[in-house]
């Protein structure tokens, strides 16, 4: 399956490591340093010139990391993956 990140950018589900909200995660110094280092190593791909709302960490088959910056919210991207709906189908373990 594929995930549309905006504009003409599409990635495969298998490559996705995580989808993150920029506002919430960049509060952390560690995340800011991670993104800064990735930018210096030219691992960041900006999908749109609009206000960024999320970043998607991917690891391709040849183990090269790419980080996509998208104008689409992390919530919308998660909905597009169907992951959230899949969680609603999980039945709790019965306790004996």
Order of alpha helices (4+ residues) and beta strands (2+ residues): beta-beta-beta-alpha-alpha-beta-beta-beta-alpha-alpha
